[in-house]
Amino acid sequence: IYNRQWFVQLMIKIQKIIDYILQELKERKAIDPIAIDVKNLSSFTDFLIIASMDSERGVKALYENLNEKLKKELKISTKTDGHSSPSWIIIDTGDIMIHLFHKKTREYYNLESLWNNKK
């Protein structure tokens, strides 16, 4: 059984991490970064963050910068997928799954509408 105070503190911590990630994405000129709360819809993560760049080089640079900051500055362990083919790279922190897309790949898969339609 979860202690309510512990859960509230965890959600505050996660929200601060989300805010940090969104700020980092904006500073790196990511296109339309958004966070989607999926904790009531998903068993594998609580939040999705989605952002894109207009080139694969930009996606890879965004991934490298963000993944390094998560590990070094926030001391967050991450798992990644897709960095060898940078049209869609995923950084998984457990509570937050970050999807970094090439602009056209993001438009094609349209994850925002997939998850927003489930609410």
Salt bridges, closest charged atoms under 4 A:
GLU24 OE1 - LYS69 NZ 3.51
ASP37 OD2 - LYS39 NZ 2.68
GLU68 OE2 - LYS72 NZ 3.80
GLU73 OE2 - LYS69 NZ 3.82
GLU112 OE2 - ARG106 NH2 2.48
